[in-house]
Amino acid sequence: MIVSIMQPGYIPWLGYFDRISKSDLHIVLDNVAMDMSSKTKFTNRNKIRTASSWSWLTVPLKSVNRSAELSIYDVEISSDVNWQDKHWKTIQANYSRSPFFLDFSNYFKDFYKQNWTHLGPMLRESTEYLLHELGIKTECIRSSDLSPQFKKADLIVELCEKVGAKTYLSGPFGRDYLVERAFETARIELQYHDYVHPVYTQNFGGFEPYMSVTDLLFNHGENSLEILIS
């Protein structure tokens, strides 16, 4: 059984879903503190395509410093600004003329009307929807439901052992912190997922990679998965 483990993300990029699609089981790593690295921080933000290039959509957090210490499922969303309205209007402004925007617009319109108080449930709702629309049927479970005891690299091995993984499919940054010998001892094959980003037609001229998967869906609809895994 091939297992992948990732922190949840806000309307994630294509590589996130490609790794899940290549797994038999995906574990949503929600019992750890948010990744606050400027390079890999996508738990509460992502990019969408604009006429000039791209723009961030960021979900504001109640206390950034405190959020860096809390488990992801405990992180609270700030209600100081109407970020839902801003995100929805930004998406509308940039994608309303995309070929398949109307296929998904009702969902996102309703999604942004909801009063989200915590990051975890919001990410779970939107990611489950995106997986369904892409046609990815991989089983997903939450690390918090497995009651793990360890941290960092040891946590990954522990989670793999708990679900009976034969292969762990890691992201490329796993090379920086995973202990390969630990996987050998646990008799789990360690593989790295080096995603090669496809080029596809976007709603503006030129091509910008690493956008939210919504960019692909709005532009290619039911053909999105075929492009994503290509």
Order of alpha helices (4+ residues) and beta strands (2+ residues): beta-alpha-beta-beta-beta-alpha-alpha-alpha-alpha-beta-alpha-beta-alpha-beta-alpha-alpha
